[in-house]
Amino acid sequence: MHYQTNSYLKLIQRLAPKNAVVIFSKSTCCLCHAMKKLFSGMGVNATVYELDEDPRGKEMEKALVWLPGVPVPVPVLVVFICGKLVGAVDKVMTSHINGTLVPLLKEAGAISL
C-alpha cells in the first residue's frame, strides 16, 4: 500500500466514527442519492462526505478499496454505522431487505423507532 493511500485510509478511519451514520458518496450518483434518501426517510441524520466535492475525495475513494469487504472497483457509496463498515450499496440494501439495518441504526442511536 502506498504511503499516501495509507494516510487517506487513516483519515477515513478517523471520520467514520464521528457520527452514528457516515456515508462516503458522490453527489452525481443516482444510487447514492437513493441510499441517502433511504436513510433520511428513516429519520437518520447521516454525515455525508461527497467525494466529488471534497478536495481529498479522489484519494479517499482510492483508499476505500483497502477496507475489508469493499468491492473492487471502488463503489461510489460506502456506509459506516457506529464506525463499523456496513459496505457499499449492495450490502446496505441486503441489510435493509433482510431486516438487519433498522436494528443496527437503533443500536447506533441513529433512529428511535
N, CA and C atoms as an extended XYZ file, in Angstrom:
339
Properties=species:S:1:pos:R:3:atomname:S:1:resname:S:1:resid:I:1 pbc="F F F"
N         0.853       -1.174        0.000 N   MET     1
C         0.000        0.000        0.000 CA  MET     1
C         0.899        1.238        0.000 C   MET     1
N         0.582        2.167       -0.826 N   HIS     2
C         1.324        3.424       -0.944 CA  HIS     2
C         1.121        4.268        0.315 C   HIS     2
N         2.150        4.996        0.728 N   TYR     3
C         2.091        5.825        1.947 CA  TYR     3
C         0.906        6.789        1.911 C   TYR     3
N         0.700        7.461        0.758 N   GLN     4
C        -0.385        8.438        0.663 CA  GLN     4
C        -1.740        7.747        0.818 C   GLN     4
N        -1.892        6.574        0.197 N   THR     5
C        -3.139        5.813        0.338 CA  THR     5
C        -3.356        5.459        1.797 C   THR     5
N        -2.300        5.046        2.476 N   ASN     6
C        -2.388        4.683        3.883 CA  ASN     6
C        -2.838        5.875        4.727 C   ASN     6
N        -2.347        7.077        4.424 N   SER     7
C        -2.754        8.250        5.204 CA  SER     7
C        -4.224        8.587        4.961 C   SER     7
N        -4.725        8.377        3.739 N   TYR     8
C        -6.145        8.625        3.473 CA  TYR     8
C        -7.016        7.529        4.086 C   TYR     8
N        -6.498        6.322        4.154 N   LEU     9
C        -7.220        5.254        4.834 CA  LEU     9
C        -7.357        5.585        6.319 C   LEU     9
N        -6.308        6.109        6.909 N   LYS    10
C        -6.366        6.533        8.313 CA  LYS    10
C        -7.351        7.683        8.487 C   LYS    10
N        -7.407        8.591        7.525 N   LEU    11
C        -8.378        9.688        7.564 CA  LEU    11
C        -9.802        9.133        7.564 C   LEU    11
N       -10.074        8.190        6.687 N   ILE    12
C       -11.400        7.559        6.617 CA  ILE    12
C       -11.722        6.904        7.951 C   ILE    12
N       -10.754        6.209        8.519 N   GLN    13
C       -10.969        5.537        9.791 CA  GLN    13
C       -11.180        6.518       10.936 C   GLN    13
N       -10.675        7.737       10.815 N   ARG    14
C       -10.937        8.775       11.828 CA  ARG    14
C       -12.306        9.411       11.604 C   ARG    14
N       -12.722        9.583       10.347 N   LEU    15
C       -14.001       10.217       10.046 CA  LEU    15
C       -15.190        9.292       10.316 C   LEU    15
N       -15.016        8.001       10.075 N   ALA    16
C       -16.128        7.044       10.165 CA  ALA    16
C       -16.844        7.035       11.516 C   ALA    16
N       -16.148        7.101       12.645 N   PRO    17
C       -16.870        7.051       13.921 CA  PRO    17
C       -17.342        8.413       14.437 C   PRO    17
N       -17.234        9.468       13.646 N   LYS    18
C       -17.604       10.804       14.129 CA  LYS    18
C       -19.106       11.009       14.254 C   LYS    18
N       -19.894       10.146       13.653 N   ASN    19
C       -21.351       10.238       13.737 CA  ASN    19
C       -21.896        8.816       13.713 C   ASN    19
N       -23.146        8.632       14.131 N   ALA    20
C       -23.738        7.295       14.145 CA  ALA    20
C       -23.746        6.682       12.745 C   ALA    20
N       -24.031        7.500       11.720 N   VAL    21
C       -24.030        7.024       10.338 CA  VAL    21
C       -23.170        7.970        9.514 C   VAL    21
N       -22.187        7.401        8.831 N   VAL    22
C       -21.299        8.169        7.970 CA  VAL    22
C       -21.323        7.537        6.588 C   VAL    22
N       -21.537        8.391        5.593 N   ILE    23
C       -21.647        7.926        4.206 CA  ILE    23
C       -20.595        8.628        3.365 C   ILE    23
N       -19.828        7.840        2.611 N   PHE    24
C       -18.928        8.371        1.599 CA  PHE    24
C       -19.643        8.161        0.279 C   PHE    24
N       -19.871        9.247       -0.459 N   SER    25
C       -20.786        9.249       -1.587 CA  SER    25
C       -20.257       10.141       -2.701 C   SER    25
N       -20.995       10.162       -3.805 N   LYS    26
C       -20.766       11.138       -4.869 CA  LYS    26
C       -22.094       11.831       -5.143 C   LYS    26
N       -22.046       13.130       -5.235 N   SER    27
C       -23.282       13.910       -5.391 CA  SER    27
C       -23.977       13.644       -6.720 C   SER    27
N       -23.264       13.135       -7.705 N   THR    28
C       -23.828       12.923       -9.037 CA  THR    28
C       -24.332       11.505       -9.256 C   THR    28
N       -24.235       10.652       -8.249 N   CYS    29
C       -24.598        9.239       -8.394 CA  CYS    29
C       -26.053        9.009       -7.971 C   CYS    29
N       -26.845        8.427       -8.881 N   CYS    30
C       -28.262        8.208       -8.565 CA  CYS    30
C       -28.448        7.148       -7.482 C   CYS    30
N       -27.608        6.117       -7.440 N   LEU    31
C       -27.708        5.119       -6.368 CA  LEU    31
C       -27.361        5.726       -5.018 C   LEU    31
N       -26.368        6.612       -5.017 N   CYS    32
C       -26.000        7.308       -3.776 CA  CYS    32
C       -27.171        8.156       -3.298 C   CYS    32
N       -27.805        8.844       -4.231 N   HIS    33
C       -28.964        9.682       -3.898 CA  HIS    33
C       -30.067        8.816       -3.277 C   HIS    33
N       -30.314        7.647       -3.875 N   ALA    34
C       -31.350        6.750       -3.362 CA  ALA    34
C       -31.011        6.267       -1.951 C   ALA    34
N       -29.744        5.946       -1.707 N   MET    35
C       -29.336        5.476       -0.375 CA  MET    35
C       -29.472        6.594        0.654 C   MET    35
N       -29.071        7.812        0.287 N   LYS    36
C       -29.195        8.935        1.218 CA  LYS    36
C       -30.672        9.207        1.518 C   LYS    36
N       -31.537        9.058        0.513 N   LYS    37
C       -32.987        9.217        0.719 CA  LYS    37
C       -33.527        8.127        1.641 C   LYS    37
N       -33.022        6.900        1.471 N   LEU    38
C       -33.442        5.799        2.332 CA  LEU    38
C       -33.155        6.141        3.789 C   LEU    38
N       -31.930        6.581        4.062 N   PHE    39
C       -31.564        6.914        5.439 CA  PHE    39
C       -32.351        8.117        5.956 C   PHE    39
N       -32.454        9.165        5.162 N   SER    40
C       -33.184       10.353        5.634 CA  SER    40
C       -34.663       10.033        5.825 C   SER    40
N       -35.215        9.154        4.985 N   GLY    41
C       -36.611        8.734        5.135 CA  GLY    41
C       -36.867        7.982        6.428 C   GLY    41
N       -35.825        7.378        6.976 N   MET    42
C       -35.933        6.679        8.257 CA  MET    42
C       -35.663        7.618        9.425 C   MET    42
N       -35.356        8.872        9.112 N   GLY    43
C       -35.073        9.841       10.161 CA  GLY    43
C       -33.619        9.883       10.587 C   GLY    43
N       -32.742        9.279        9.799 N   VAL    44
C       -31.312        9.244       10.120 CA  VAL    44
C       -30.654       10.536        9.651 C   VAL    44
N       -29.921       11.160       10.543 N   ASN    45
C       -29.158       12.360       10.205 CA  ASN    45
C       -27.708       11.936        9.968 C   ASN    45
N       -27.439       11.441        8.775 N   ALA    46
C       -26.109       10.922        8.445 CA  ALA    46
C       -25.143       12.052        8.124 C   ALA    46
N       -23.881       11.817        8.421 N   THR    47
C       -22.818       12.700        7.947 CA  THR    47
C       -22.413       12.170        6.585 C   THR    47
N       -22.457       13.036        5.580 N   VAL    48
C       -22.165       12.617        4.208 CA  VAL    48
C       -20.923       13.347        3.716 C   VAL    48
N       -19.977       12.570        3.223 N   TYR    49
C       -18.786       13.125        2.571 CA  TYR    49
C       -18.937       12.880        1.079 C   TYR    49
N       -19.188       13.959        0.338 N   GLU    50
C       -19.334       13.861       -1.114 CA  GLU    50
C       -17.930       13.868       -1.722 C   GLU    50
N       -17.485       12.717       -2.171 N   LEU    51
C       -16.117       12.568       -2.645 CA  LEU    51
C       -15.807       13.433       -3.863 C   LEU    51
N       -16.817       13.719       -4.670 N   ASP    52
C       -16.583       14.547       -5.858 CA  ASP    52
C       -16.557       16.038       -5.525 C   ASP    52
N       -16.885       16.393       -4.291 N   GLU    53
C       -16.871       17.803       -3.884 CA  GLU    53
C       -15.786       18.108       -2.854 C   GLU    53
N       -15.135       17.076       -2.358 N   ASP    54
C       -14.100       17.220       -1.335 CA  ASP    54
C       -12.731       17.215       -2.023 C   ASP    54
N       -11.861       18.165       -1.695 N   PRO    55
C       -10.537       18.188       -2.325 CA  PRO    55
C        -9.730       16.909       -2.057 C   PRO    55
N       -10.071       16.188       -1.003 N   ARG    56
C        -9.387       14.931       -0.688 CA  ARG    56
C       -10.126       13.728       -1.251 C   ARG    56
N       -11.241       13.975       -1.936 N   GLY    57
C       -12.154       12.919       -2.356 CA  GLY    57
C       -11.566       11.848       -3.239 C   GLY    57
N       -10.796       12.225       -4.248 N   LYS    58
C       -10.218       11.222       -5.150 CA  LYS    58
C        -9.302       10.276       -4.397 C   LYS    58
N        -8.505       10.823       -3.500 N   GLU    59
C        -7.594        9.982       -2.724 CA  GLU    59
C        -8.355        9.120       -1.717 C   GLU    59
N        -9.415        9.674       -1.117 N   MET    60
C       -10.216        8.868       -0.187 CA  MET    60
C       -10.885        7.725       -0.946 C   MET    60
N       -11.365        8.008       -2.155 N   GLU    61
C       -12.002        6.970       -2.960 CA  GLU    61
C       -11.017        5.839       -3.253 C   GLU    61
N        -9.776        6.181       -3.578 N   LYS    62
C        -8.750        5.162       -3.822 CA  LYS    62
C        -8.463        4.363       -2.552 C   LYS    62
N        -8.499        5.014       -1.412 N   ALA    63
C        -8.199        4.342       -0.148 CA  ALA    63
C        -9.329        3.402        0.281 C   ALA    63
N       -10.566        3.688       -0.116 N   LEU    64
C       -11.702        2.856        0.293 CA  LEU    64
C       -11.541        1.402       -0.141 C   LEU    64
N       -10.839        1.176       -1.244 N   VAL    65
C       -10.659       -0.186       -1.751 CA  VAL    65
C        -9.875       -1.062       -0.772 C   VAL    65
N        -9.116       -0.462        0.115 N   TRP    66
C        -8.313       -1.220        1.072 CA  TRP    66
C        -9.103       -1.657        2.304 C   TRP    66
N       -10.343       -1.199        2.419 N   LEU    67
C       -11.172       -1.626        3.550 CA  LEU    67
C       -11.687       -3.036        3.290 C   LEU    67
N       -11.679       -3.894        4.295 N   PRO    68
C       -12.164       -5.264        4.103 CA  PRO    68
C       -13.636       -5.275        3.716 C   PRO    68
N       -13.959       -6.014        2.671 N   GLY    69
C       -15.348       -6.153        2.249 CA  GLY    69
C       -15.822       -5.119        1.254 C   GLY    69
N       -14.993       -4.138        0.911 N   VAL    70
C       -15.382       -3.153       -0.107 CA  VAL    70
C       -14.983       -3.716       -1.460 C   VAL    70
N       -15.950       -3.837       -2.379 N   PRO    71
C       -15.644       -4.455       -3.668 CA  PRO    71
C       -14.760       -3.574       -4.550 C   PRO    71
N       -14.069       -4.238       -5.462 N   VAL    72
C       -13.260       -3.550       -6.478 CA  VAL    72
C       -14.004       -3.699       -7.786 C   VAL    72
N       -14.157       -2.691       -8.638 N   PRO    73
C       -13.652       -1.351       -8.416 CA  PRO    73
C       -14.395       -0.669       -7.277 C   PRO    73
N       -13.783        0.369       -6.761 N   VAL    74
C       -14.337        1.068       -5.605 CA  VAL    74
C       -15.746        1.551       -5.920 C   VAL    74
N       -16.701        1.217       -5.047 N   PRO    75
C       -18.054        1.735       -5.249 CA  PRO    75
C       -18.082        3.222       -4.927 C   PRO    75
N       -19.099        3.879       -5.397 N   VAL    76
C       -19.206        5.313       -5.132 CA  VAL    76
C       -19.932        5.593       -3.827 C   VAL    76
N       -20.380        4.566       -3.132 N   LEU    77
C       -21.042        4.769       -1.850 CA  LEU    77
C       -20.548        3.722       -0.869 C   LEU    77
N       -20.091        4.187        0.282 N   VAL    78
C       -19.675        3.287        1.358 CA  VAL    78
C       -20.282        3.845        2.645 C   VAL    78
N       -20.917        2.958        3.435 N   VAL    79
C       -21.629        3.360        4.647 CA  VAL    79
C       -20.978        2.748        5.886 C   VAL    79
N       -20.847        3.587        6.914 N   PHE    80
C       -20.390        3.148        8.225 CA  PHE    80
C       -21.498        3.441        9.219 C   PHE    80
N       -21.742        2.501       10.122 N   ILE    81
C       -22.679        2.721       11.225 CA  ILE    81
C       -21.905        2.441       12.511 C   ILE    81
N       -21.901        3.427       13.399 N   CYS    82
C       -21.142        3.341       14.653 CA  CYS    82
C       -19.666        3.067       14.387 C   CYS    82
N       -19.141        3.646       13.323 N   GLY    83
C       -17.735        3.470       12.999 CA  GLY    83
C       -17.398        2.147       12.361 C   GLY    83
N       -18.383        1.270       12.205 N   LYS    84
C       -18.151       -0.043       11.599 CA  LYS    84
C       -18.629       -0.033       10.156 C   LYS    84
N       -17.815       -0.610        9.305 N   LEU    85
C       -18.141       -0.665        7.882 CA  LEU    85
C       -19.349       -1.563        7.647 C   LEU    85
N       -20.397       -0.991        7.041 N   VAL    86
C       -21.539       -1.784        6.601 CA  VAL    86
C       -21.258       -2.261        5.188 C   VAL    86
N       -20.776       -1.350        4.337 N   GLY    87
C       -20.410       -1.718        2.984 CA  GLY    87
C       -20.965       -0.761        1.959 C   GLY    87
N       -21.002       -1.248        0.740 N   ALA    88
C       -21.486       -0.473       -0.398 CA  ALA    88
C       -22.997       -0.672       -0.537 C   ALA    88
N       -23.549       -0.172       -1.623 N   VAL    89
C       -24.998       -0.198       -1.861 CA  VAL    89
C       -25.565       -1.607       -1.704 C   VAL    89
N       -24.884       -2.605       -2.257 N   ASP    90
C       -25.410       -3.975       -2.194 CA  ASP    90
C       -25.567       -4.453       -0.750 C   ASP    90
N       -24.591       -4.155        0.091 N   LYS    91
C       -24.654       -4.586        1.493 CA  LYS    91
C       -25.733       -3.819        2.260 C   LYS    91
N       -25.855       -2.521        1.983 N   VAL    92
C       -26.873       -1.707        2.659 CA  VAL    92
C       -28.264       -2.205        2.274 C   VAL    92
N       -28.484       -2.446        0.988 N   MET    93
C       -29.800       -2.912        0.536 CA  MET    93
C       -30.107       -4.299        1.084 C   MET    93
N       -29.115       -5.183        1.098 N   THR    94
C       -29.318       -6.515        1.669 CA  THR    94
C       -29.709       -6.408        3.138 C   THR    94
N       -29.024       -5.547        3.879 N   SER    95
C       -29.352       -5.345        5.299 CA  SER    95
C       -30.752       -4.782        5.474 C   SER    95
N       -31.129       -3.871        4.592 N   HIS    96
C       -32.466       -3.280        4.670 CA  HIS    96
C       -33.534       -4.331        4.372 C   HIS    96
N       -33.313       -5.100        3.327 N   ILE    97
C       -34.303       -6.103        2.913 CA  ILE    97
C       -34.433       -7.231        3.934 C   ILE    97
N       -33.297       -7.673        4.497 N   ASN    98
C       -33.381       -8.802        5.436 CA  ASN    98
C       -33.712       -8.364        6.866 C   ASN    98
N       -33.912       -7.051        7.065 N   GLY    99
C       -34.377       -6.562        8.358 CA  GLY    99
C       -33.295       -6.304        9.392 C   GLY    99
N       -32.028       -6.314        8.991 N   THR   100
C       -30.961       -6.083        9.970 CA  THR   100
C       -30.499       -4.626       10.019 C   THR   100
N       -30.905       -3.810        9.059 N   LEU   101
C       -30.461       -2.412        9.025 CA  LEU   101
C       -31.088       -1.599       10.163 C   LEU   101
N       -32.382       -1.710       10.354 N   VAL   102
C       -33.066       -0.921       11.398 CA  VAL   102
C       -32.506       -1.229       12.789 C   VAL   102
N       -32.314       -2.508       13.161 N   PRO   103
C       -31.711       -2.759       14.476 CA  PRO   103
C       -30.302       -2.158       14.614 C   PRO   103
N       -29.520       -2.184       13.546 N   LEU   104
C       -28.195       -1.548       13.577 CA  LEU   104
C       -28.319       -0.057       13.845 C   LEU   104
N       -29.265        0.574       13.165 N   LEU   105
C       -29.470        2.013       13.326 CA  LEU   105
C       -29.983        2.344       14.725 C   LEU   105
N       -30.857        1.496       15.256 N   LYS   106
C       -31.354        1.696       16.627 CA  LYS   106
C       -30.212        1.574       17.628 C   LYS   106
N       -29.407        0.549       17.467 N   GLU   107
C       -28.283        0.296       18.371 CA  GLU   107
C       -27.284        1.474       18.340 C   GLU   107
N       -27.138        2.076       17.153 N   ALA   108
C       -26.231        3.211       16.999 CA  ALA   108
C       -26.824        4.519       17.530 C   ALA   108
N       -28.119        4.496       17.850 N   GLY   109
C       -28.779        5.701       18.307 CA  GLY   109
C       -29.130        6.648       17.170 C   GLY   109
N       -29.134        6.112       15.940 N   ALA   110
C       -29.420        6.926       14.769 CA  ALA   110
C       -30.921        7.090       14.555 C   ALA   110
N       -31.711        6.145       15.055 N   ILE   111
C       -33.176        6.245       14.979 CA  ILE   111
C       -33.758        5.758       16.303 C   ILE   111
N       -34.998        6.145       16.547 N   SER   112
C       -35.637        5.733       17.808 CA  SER   112
C       -37.030        5.190       17.549 C   SER   112
N       -37.156        4.371       16.522 N   LEU   113
C       -38.466        3.771       16.201 CA  LEU   113
C       -38.902        2.790       17.251 C   LEU   113
